[in-house]
Amino acid sequence: MLRKAAAGTLAVAAIGGLLLGQDVWSYARTGVCATRDYFRGEVPVEFEIERAKQEVEQLLPEVRKSMHLIAEEQVEVAQLQKSISRKETMLAGQEEAILSLTSDLKSNDTKFAYAGHRYSRHEVEKDLAERFNRFKIAEETVKRERQVLVAKETALVANRETLENMLSQRKNLEAELERLEARLATVAARKQINGLQIDDSQLNRVRALIGTIEKRLDVEDAVLAAEGDLSGLIPLERHQEEQTEADIAAAVETYFNKPSDERVAERIEK
């Protein structure tokens, strides 16, 4: 499968070379850059921030390594300072001895006594020459060690400044990432608010129900009001009944006082 893909890629490159000539590599670079920018634009911001945080965390091993190297340099500088100080003390003693022997040889003595031993002039001259040669070598060594010490001290100061700058930059990067996270949270909150869609259908249903209840209560109030108005009137049916009961005797007497043919005519009309 990989061979087929590789062969296909080569074929496309060959065809592109034939069609576009020398510009094919320019098109290829442009396409790669466009593709890279596209995929970068598709990566979520949260992922990019997390990736940046991991990159900042990766600085810690380098910081610890630098701190270890600086500590070693500090120890080396301290040891070199002690070594130079010790050698300078020895050089001072050797210089004093050389000057003492030189002063002795300025005399015309042929024998010299040192530490309970006697030495000939030739032995003293030989010892002085050996001492002087060693002194010059030791002095040159101390001189070179001083140069090394100055270089190490300069490098130590520069490395300390670099480490302090690295630590400061790391703190700044952490602060920047915290600011970006806060900004991302703000943007996310704004998106949530802008995309919020409130469903007011339930609200409308409750409002309609309240309207229905209001209408029913209005009807009930109207019915009760109508019943109250009717209860204030004189019931005609009852009055007529009372009137019939009171005048029944007169009505009977009037009816039977009429001739029989009139009573028949009234019943027919009714």
Sine and cosine of phi, psi and omega as CSV:
sin_phi,cos_phi,sin_psi,cos_psi,sin_omega,cos_omega
0.00,0.00,-0.70,0.71,0.02,-1.00
-0.91,0.42,-0.60,0.80,0.03,-1.00
-0.90,0.44,-0.66,0.75,0.02,-1.00
-0.90,0.44,-0.67,0.74,0.01,-1.00
-0.90,0.44,-0.68,0.73,0.02,-1.00
-0.89,0.45,-0.68,0.74,0.02,-1.00
-0.89,0.45,-0.65,0.76,0.03,-1.00
-0.89,0.45,-0.66,0.75,0.02,-1.00
-0.89,0.46,-0.71,0.71,0.03,-1.00
-0.88,0.47,-0.64,0.77,0.01,-1.00
-0.90,0.43,-0.69,0.73,0.02,-1.00
-0.90,0.44,-0.66,0.75,0.03,-1.00
-0.89,0.46,-0.66,0.75,0.01,-1.00
-0.90,0.43,-0.71,0.70,0.02,-1.00
-0.90,0.44,-0.66,0.75,0.03,-1.00
-0.89,0.46,-0.63,0.77,0.05,-1.00
-0.89,0.46,-0.63,0.77,0.01,-1.00
-0.93,0.38,-0.65,0.76,-0.08,-1.00
-0.98,0.18,-0.66,0.75,-0.13,-0.99
-0.97,-0.22,-0.26,0.97,0.01,-1.00
0.94,0.35,-0.69,-0.72,-0.06,-1.00
-0.94,0.35,-0.32,0.95,-0.03,-1.00
-0.97,0.25,-0.10,0.99,-0.07,-1.00
-0.88,0.48,-0.61,0.79,-0.02,-1.00
-0.95,0.33,-0.55,0.84,0.07,-1.00
-0.91,0.42,-0.69,0.73,0.05,-1.00
-0.89,0.45,-0.64,0.77,-0.02,-1.00
-0.90,0.44,-0.72,0.69,0.02,-1.00
-0.89,0.47,-0.67,0.74,0.02,-1.00
-0.89,0.46,-0.66,0.75,0.02,-1.00
-0.90,0.44,-0.66,0.75,0.02,-1.00
-0.89,0.45,-0.71,0.71,0.00,-1.00
-0.89,0.46,-0.68,0.73,0.01,-1.00
-0.90,0.44,-0.65,0.76,0.02,-1.00
-0.90,0.43,-0.68,0.73,0.01,-1.00
-0.89,0.45,-0.69,0.72,0.03,-1.00
-0.89,0.45,-0.61,0.79,0.00,-1.00
-0.89,0.45,-0.74,0.67,-0.02,-1.00
-0.92,0.39,-0.56,0.83,0.07,-1.00
-0.90,0.44,-0.63,0.77,0.03,-1.00
-0.92,0.38,-0.42,0.91,-0.01,-1.00
-1.00,0.09,-0.26,0.97,-0.02,-1.00
-0.96,0.28,0.76,-0.65,0.01,-1.00
-0.88,0.48,0.54,-0.84,0.00,-1.00
-0.89,0.45,-0.59,0.80,0.02,-1.00
-0.85,0.52,-0.65,0.76,0.00,-1.00
-0.91,0.41,-0.66,0.75,0.00,-1.00
-0.90,0.43,-0.65,0.76,0.03,-1.00
-0.90,0.44,-0.67,0.74,0.03,-1.00
-0.90,0.44,-0.62,0.78,0.04,-1.00
-0.91,0.42,-0.65,0.76,0.04,-1.00
-0.90,0.44,-0.62,0.78,0.04,-1.00
-0.89,0.45,-0.65,0.76,0.05,-1.00
-0.91,0.42,-0.61,0.79,0.04,-1.00
-0.90,0.44,-0.63,0.77,0.05,-1.00
-0.91,0.41,-0.63,0.77,0.04,-1.00
-0.89,0.45,-0.52,0.85,0.01,-1.00
-0.92,0.39,-0.26,0.97,0.04,-1.00
-0.96,0.29,-0.38,0.92,-0.06,-1.00
-0.86,0.51,-0.75,0.66,0.03,-1.00
-0.84,0.54,-0.64,0.77,0.02,-1.00
-0.92,0.39,-0.61,0.79,0.04,-1.00
-0.91,0.42,-0.70,0.71,0.02,-1.00
-0.89,0.45,-0.65,0.76,0.03,-1.00
-0.89,0.46,-0.68,0.73,0.02,-1.00
-0.91,0.43,-0.65,0.76,0.03,-1.00
-0.90,0.44,-0.63,0.78,0.03,-1.00
-0.90,0.43,-0.69,0.73,0.01,-1.00
-0.90,0.44,-0.65,0.76,0.01,-1.00
-0.91,0.42,-0.63,0.77,0.05,-1.00
-0.89,0.46,-0.67,0.74,0.05,-1.00
-0.89,0.46,-0.67,0.74,0.02,-1.00
-0.90,0.44,-0.62,0.78,0.03,-1.00
-0.89,0.47,-0.69,0.73,0.02,-1.00
-0.90,0.44,-0.69,0.72,0.00,-1.00
-0.89,0.45,-0.67,0.74,0.02,-1.00
-0.90,0.44,-0.69,0.73,0.01,-1.00
-0.90,0.45,-0.68,0.73,0.03,-1.00
-0.90,0.44,-0.66,0.75,0.00,-1.00
-0.92,0.40,-0.62,0.79,0.05,-1.00
-0.88,0.47,-0.69,0.72,0.03,-1.00
-0.90,0.44,-0.68,0.74,0.00,-1.00
-0.88,0.47,-0.69,0.72,0.01,-1.00
-0.91,0.42,-0.67,0.74,0.01,-1.00
-0.88,0.47,-0.68,0.73,0.02,-1.00
-0.90,0.43,-0.69,0.73,0.00,-1.00
-0.93,0.38,-0.59,0.81,0.05,-1.00
-0.91,0.42,-0.60,0.80,0.07,-1.00
-0.90,0.43,-0.68,0.73,0.03,-1.00
-0.90,0.43,-0.64,0.77,0.03,-1.00
-0.89,0.46,-0.63,0.78,0.02,-1.00
-0.89,0.46,-0.65,0.76,0.04,-1.00
-0.92,0.38,-0.66,0.75,0.03,-1.00
-0.91,0.42,-0.63,0.77,0.02,-1.00
-0.89,0.45,-0.65,0.76,0.02,-1.00
-0.90,0.44,-0.67,0.75,0.01,-1.00
-0.92,0.40,-0.65,0.76,0.00,-1.00
-0.89,0.45,-0.70,0.71,0.01,-1.00
-0.91,0.42,-0.57,0.82,0.02,-1.00
-0.92,0.40,-0.72,0.70,0.02,-1.00
-0.91,0.42,-0.62,0.79,0.02,-1.00
-0.88,0.47,-0.66,0.75,0.02,-1.00
-0.91,0.42,-0.61,0.80,0.02,-1.00
-0.92,0.40,-0.63,0.78,-0.04,-1.00
-0.95,0.31,-0.28,0.96,0.06,-1.00
-0.94,0.34,-0.30,0.96,0.05,-1.00
-0.99,0.17,0.13,-0.99,0.00,-1.00
-1.00,-0.08,0.23,0.97,-0.02,-1.00
-0.94,0.34,0.54,-0.84,0.04,-1.00
-0.96,-0.28,-0.24,0.97,0.02,-1.00
-0.80,-0.60,0.61,-0.79,-0.01,-1.00
-0.70,-0.71,0.62,-0.78,-0.03,-1.00
-0.92,-0.39,0.79,-0.61,0.03,-1.00
-0.67,-0.74,0.84,-0.55,0.05,-1.00
0.83,0.56,0.65,0.76,0.07,-1.00
0.99,0.15,0.13,0.99,0.03,-1.00
-0.85,-0.53,0.51,-0.86,0.00,-1.00
-0.95,-0.30,0.66,-0.75,-0.04,-1.00
-0.75,-0.66,0.55,-0.83,0.03,-1.00
-0.98,0.22,0.22,-0.98,-0.01,-1.00
-0.89,0.46,-0.64,0.77,-0.01,-1.00
-0.90,0.45,-0.66,0.75,0.01,-1.00
-0.90,0.43,-0.63,0.77,0.01,-1.00
-0.92,0.38,-0.67,0.74,0.02,-1.00
-0.89,0.45,-0.65,0.76,0.02,-1.00
-0.91,0.42,-0.67,0.75,0.01,-1.00
-0.91,0.41,-0.63,0.78,0.01,-1.00
-0.90,0.43,-0.67,0.74,0.01,-1.00
-0.89,0.45,-0.66,0.76,0.02,-1.00
-0.91,0.41,-0.68,0.73,0.02,-1.00
-0.89,0.46,-0.67,0.74,-0.03,-1.00
-0.91,0.41,-0.63,0.78,0.03,-1.00
-0.91,0.41,-0.71,0.70,0.04,-1.00
-0.90,0.44,-0.61,0.79,-0.01,-1.00
-0.88,0.47,-0.71,0.71,-0.02,-1.00
-0.90,0.43,-0.63,0.78,0.03,-1.00
-0.91,0.42,-0.72,0.69,0.01,-1.00
-0.90,0.45,-0.63,0.77,0.01,-1.00
-0.90,0.43,-0.65,0.76,0.05,-1.00
-0.91,0.42,-0.63,0.78,0.03,-1.00
-0.89,0.45,-0.71,0.71,0.01,-1.00
-0.90,0.45,-0.62,0.79,0.03,-1.00
-0.88,0.48,-0.71,0.70,0.02,-1.00
-0.91,0.41,-0.62,0.79,0.02,-1.00
-0.91,0.41,-0.56,0.83,0.08,-1.00
-0.89,0.45,-0.67,0.74,0.03,-1.00
-0.89,0.46,-0.67,0.74,0.05,-1.00
-0.89,0.45,-0.64,0.77,0.00,-1.00
-0.89,0.45,-0.69,0.73,0.02,-1.00
-0.88,0.47,-0.68,0.73,0.01,-1.00
-0.90,0.44,-0.68,0.73,0.00,-1.00
-0.92,0.40,-0.65,0.76,0.03,-1.00
-0.91,0.42,-0.64,0.77,0.04,-1.00
-0.90,0.44,-0.70,0.71,0.02,-1.00
-0.90,0.43,-0.61,0.79,0.00,-1.00
-0.90,0.43,-0.68,0.73,0.03,-1.00
-0.89,0.46,-0.69,0.72,0.01,-1.00
-0.90,0.44,-0.67,0.74,0.00,-1.00
-0.91,0.41,-0.61,0.80,0.06,-1.00
-0.89,0.45,-0.69,0.72,0.03,-1.00
-0.89,0.46,-0.65,0.76,0.03,-1.00
-0.89,0.45,-0.69,0.73,0.01,-1.00
-0.90,0.43,-0.70,0.72,0.03,-1.00
-0.89,0.46,-0.64,0.77,0.04,-1.00
-0.91,0.42,-0.63,0.77,0.03,-1.00
-0.89,0.45,-0.69,0.72,0.02,-1.00
-0.90,0.44,-0.66,0.75,0.02,-1.00
-0.90,0.43,-0.69,0.72,0.01,-1.00
-0.90,0.44,-0.62,0.79,0.03,-1.00
-0.89,0.45,-0.67,0.74,0.06,-1.00
-0.88,0.47,-0.65,0.76,0.02,-1.00
-0.90,0.44,-0.65,0.76,0.02,-1.00
-0.90,0.43,-0.66,0.75,0.05,-1.00
-0.89,0.46,-0.67,0.74,0.04,-1.00
-0.90,0.44,-0.64,0.76,0.02,-1.00
-0.90,0.45,-0.65,0.76,0.01,-1.00
-0.92,0.40,-0.63,0.77,0.06,-1.00
-0.89,0.46,-0.64,0.77,0.04,-1.00
-0.90,0.43,-0.66,0.75,0.01,-1.00
-0.91,0.41,-0.63,0.78,0.04,-1.00
-0.90,0.43,-0.66,0.75,0.04,-1.00
-0.91,0.42,-0.65,0.76,0.03,-1.00
-0.91,0.41,-0.64,0.77,0.04,-1.00
-0.89,0.46,-0.66,0.76,0.03,-1.00
-0.89,0.45,-0.62,0.79,0.03,-1.00
-0.91,0.42,-0.69,0.72,0.02,-1.00
-0.89,0.45,-0.67,0.75,0.01,-1.00
-0.89,0.45,-0.64,0.77,0.02,-1.00
-0.91,0.42,-0.64,0.77,0.02,-1.00
-0.91,0.41,-0.65,0.76,0.05,-1.00
-0.88,0.47,-0.65,0.76,-0.01,-1.00
-0.91,0.42,-0.65,0.76,0.00,-1.00
-0.93,0.36,-0.69,0.73,-0.02,-1.00
-0.92,0.39,-0.53,0.85,-0.01,-1.00
-1.00,0.00,0.08,1.00,-0.04,-1.00
-0.96,0.26,0.80,-0.59,0.05,-1.00
-0.88,-0.48,0.92,-0.39,-0.06,-1.00
-1.00,0.07,0.80,-0.60,0.04,-1.00
-1.00,0.04,0.97,-0.24,-0.04,-1.00
-0.99,-0.14,0.24,0.97,0.01,-1.00
-0.90,0.43,-0.67,0.74,0.04,-1.00
-0.89,0.45,-0.62,0.79,0.04,-1.00
-0.89,0.45,-0.68,0.74,0.02,-1.00
-0.91,0.41,-0.62,0.79,0.04,-1.00
-0.89,0.45,-0.68,0.73,0.02,-1.00
-0.91,0.42,-0.64,0.77,0.02,-1.00
-0.89,0.45,-0.66,0.75,0.03,-1.00
-0.90,0.43,-0.64,0.77,0.03,-1.00
-0.88,0.47,-0.67,0.74,0.03,-1.00
-0.89,0.46,-0.63,0.78,0.06,-1.00
-0.88,0.47,-0.66,0.75,0.03,-1.00
-0.89,0.46,-0.69,0.72,0.02,-1.00
-0.89,0.45,-0.66,0.75,0.03,-1.00
-0.87,0.50,-0.67,0.74,-0.01,-1.00
-0.90,0.44,-0.71,0.71,0.00,-1.00
-0.89,0.46,-0.65,0.76,0.03,-1.00
-0.91,0.41,-0.59,0.81,0.06,-1.00
-0.89,0.45,-0.66,0.75,0.03,-1.00
-0.89,0.46,-0.70,0.71,0.02,-1.00
-0.87,0.49,-0.66,0.75,0.03,-1.00
-0.89,0.45,-0.65,0.76,0.01,-1.00
-0.91,0.42,-0.66,0.75,0.02,-1.00
-0.89,0.45,-0.72,0.70,0.00,-1.00
-0.89,0.45,-0.61,0.80,0.03,-1.00
-0.92,0.40,-0.65,0.76,0.01,-1.00
-0.91,0.42,-0.67,0.74,0.02,-1.00
-0.90,0.43,-0.56,0.83,0.05,-1.00
-0.92,0.39,-0.61,0.79,0.01,-1.00
-0.93,0.37,-0.65,0.76,-0.02,-1.00
-0.93,0.38,-0.58,0.82,-0.03,-1.00
-0.92,0.39,-0.28,0.96,0.02,-1.00
-1.00,0.06,-0.13,0.99,-0.03,-1.00
-1.00,0.04,0.34,-0.94,0.07,-1.00
-0.99,0.14,0.84,-0.54,0.00,-1.00
-0.94,0.35,0.93,-0.38,-0.08,-1.00
-0.91,0.41,-0.64,0.77,-0.06,-1.00
-0.86,0.50,-0.67,0.74,-0.02,-1.00
-0.91,0.41,-0.62,0.78,-0.01,-1.00
-0.91,0.41,-0.65,0.76,0.02,-1.00
-0.91,0.42,-0.63,0.78,0.02,-1.00
-0.90,0.44,-0.69,0.72,-0.01,-1.00
-0.90,0.44,-0.63,0.78,0.00,-1.00
-0.92,0.40,-0.60,0.80,0.01,-1.00
-0.92,0.39,-0.67,0.74,0.01,-1.00
-0.91,0.41,-0.59,0.81,-0.04,-1.00
-0.96,0.29,-0.58,0.82,-0.09,-1.00
-0.97,-0.25,0.26,0.97,-0.06,-1.00
-0.89,0.46,-0.61,0.79,-0.03,-1.00
-0.92,0.39,-0.67,0.74,0.01,-1.00
-0.91,0.41,-0.62,0.78,-0.01,-1.00
-0.91,0.41,-0.64,0.77,0.01,-1.00
-0.91,0.42,-0.70,0.72,-0.03,-1.00
-0.90,0.43,-0.66,0.76,0.00,-1.00
-0.90,0.43,-0.65,0.76,-0.04,-1.00
-0.90,0.44,-0.72,0.69,-0.07,-1.00
-0.98,0.19,-0.23,0.97,0.07,-1.00
-0.98,0.18,-0.26,0.97,0.02,-1.00
-0.98,0.20,0.41,-0.91,0.08,-1.00
-0.90,0.44,0.38,-0.92,-0.07,-1.00
-0.91,0.41,-0.57,0.82,-0.01,-1.00
-0.93,0.37,-0.52,0.85,0.07,-1.00
-0.94,0.34,-0.64,0.77,0.02,-1.00
-0.88,0.47,-0.60,0.80,0.00,-1.00
-0.92,0.38,-0.66,0.75,0.00,-1.00
-0.88,0.47,-0.65,0.76,0.03,-1.00
-0.90,0.44,-0.63,0.78,-0.01,-1.00
-0.93,0.37,-0.60,0.80,0.01,-1.00
-0.91,0.42,-0.66,0.75,0.01,-1.00
-0.89,0.46,-0.63,0.78,0.02,-1.00
-0.94,0.35,0.00,0.00,0.00,0.00
